[in-house]
Every structure is written in C-alpha cells, then in structure tokens.
C-alpha cells in the first residue's frame, strides 16, 4: 500500500527552553506552508499535547519571533510521557487531529519522548535545541552559542569587581551533567580554573594550593568556573576562603543563561535545521534527528542517534592548561 501523503505537520518545543527555539518554529512553519502543508503548533511540549493545546499556524503567526529568546509555544516537562499509557494517548491525539508528522525541538529527553511516539506509529523529526550541547548525535545544539556568550559576558563583569576587591570568584554555569558550557565559558573568559563534571576528581586541596600559589605570584583575582554538574559552589567558596584567607564569593548564574536574544549562529542554525526537518518529511524521511556533524548538516535515524555518545574535545580540554600564566 502506498505511504499516506503528509498533509499536516505539527511542532512542539520541549524540555528546557533554548534561545533559537523561536527561529526553529518560524522555519518549520514558513517552510511547511510554502510547501503546501498545514502547520500546527502544540503548546507546552508533551504536556500540552496530552491536553490537546493545539493551535493553527499561518506564516503571519511567526512574524517578529526570530530575534526573540524563549519559545512562543512555551515548554514543559511531562511525567505522563514517561509511561506507556501517556505515549499511546499522545499518539492517538495526534491521529485524532489528523497530524501526520511531528517536529520535536528539544534536548535528548525530548528526543526519547519522540522515539516512543515513533514506536506508536507517529512520524517524528527531532531538532536539537539545548544550551547544554549534550546530544551525542550532533556537534552543535541550538541555544549553546547564545548561552555561552551570556555566561562569558557575566564572567567578564564579575572579573572586574573581583579584581577591584582582590577576590577569588567561583562562578557556576549551567549544563546539567555536561561540562561543555563551563569549558567554553572558562576558555573564553581566561578563567584560572575550570571544574568539569566529566573530569573533576574532587581534589579541593589542589585547587586551594593553586589559588595560594597564584596569589603569591601577585595575581589580584582568581576566577574559577564551576559546572552545574559539579555544583556546591557556595560551600566550596566557604572552604576556600577558610583555607586561603582570600575573600571568596560564589555566583550561580542560573536561568539568565537560558534567556536573551539568540546570536546570529543560533538563528542561522535554527533556520537551516527547521527547514531541513520539513524537507526530510517532504522527501518521505521520518523518525530522524537533524544534526551538524563535522561541519555539515545531516540527519540520523532517531534510535541510532539515541545510542550515540559525545566526549569532551581533548584539544579544548588542553587549552586552559596550555595558556596558563
Ligand atoms: P534539556 O536537557 O535541555 O532540559 P531535554 O529535552 O533533555 O532538554 P528533559 O526534561 O530530559 O529535557 O525531557 C523533556 C521531556 O521529554 C520530559 O519531561 C518527558 O516528557 C520527555 N521524556 C524525557 N525522557 C523520556 C523518556 N525516556 N521516554 C519518554 N519521554 C521522555
């Protein structure tokens, strides 16, 4: 029997929001409609899908959003999707609304949700959107560039005051259990120390020794970038201050890193990947995730993608040590 032609597609954003999600929505809506598809938006991720929060899109609906952070479709985490009953009901709702394919913009958790929908007969495409850069199947995830620039700018500001007061500053950046954001932010801000969950061995005494040594060399400030996955920045600051006698403050950058207008890189990547999602569906390819690998845009089977892992770049790990004073 011939494959049913795709007439209506929908897009949802899920998991933590990432700057550039709006640009993905815009691209999917504009490319879809231009190619004769009906495009719907599902609000609040899988939670909204289960509540049937489904809206119709026109090309006008997505005007003036490419430059906006956050997601106009809102996002949510949804415990019900972790259960077979929720996954089946989500697939039935899509069928009832005559939605032939679903584009999921989110992180690896959202992709796992999409995989379960694929297992229930839904045609899905994943577009990688997370500030954490922690998806194995792609070298780049939409939102990372904006978030890491936001974090870097905040660190620059903290360095000014830290130097004036001759302090040690511990700055905790996001990234969940991955250290990419901390590593990039640490290199870009010339941090004296970077703690990554993938590598940190818990040897706080070694850090204390390096801070003391740096002060003896006459350095006025010490910037330590701590990854969310290592955490405990406040208690670490108290212990370092007690051991070194140097005024030490912890700053947890938190959710500010998720906000703000997406950078050019995120807008362009989101536009390309959103368009690719639609082109894949038009070409009869589904249950794929869009990816940027070795400098080229490509796509992978969603199940294959789920088993792909990503290591921290060895060359990047070396750089902070190579450039130490
Ligand atoms: P980020 O890491 O940037 O916050 P994410 O997409 O990884 O993004 P998660 O909270 O892990 O965020 O996942 C988002 C949603 O995807 C979950 O709330 C849940 O509804 C769904 N999901 C996650 N894992 C699974 C799974 N194993 N099976 C089904 N659905 C899942």
Boltz pocket constraint, residues with backbone or C-beta under 6 A from the ligand:
constraints:
  - pocket:
      binder: B
      contacts: [[A, 14], [A, 15], [A, 16], [A, 17], [A, 46], [A, 76], [A, 77], [A, 78], [A, 79], [A, 80], [A, 81], [A, 82], [A, 83], [A, 106], [A, 107], [A, 108], [A, 109], [A, 110], [A, 111], [A, 112], [A, 113], [A, 114], [A, 116], [A, 129], [A, 130], [A, 131], [A, 132], [A, 176]]
      max_distance: 6.0
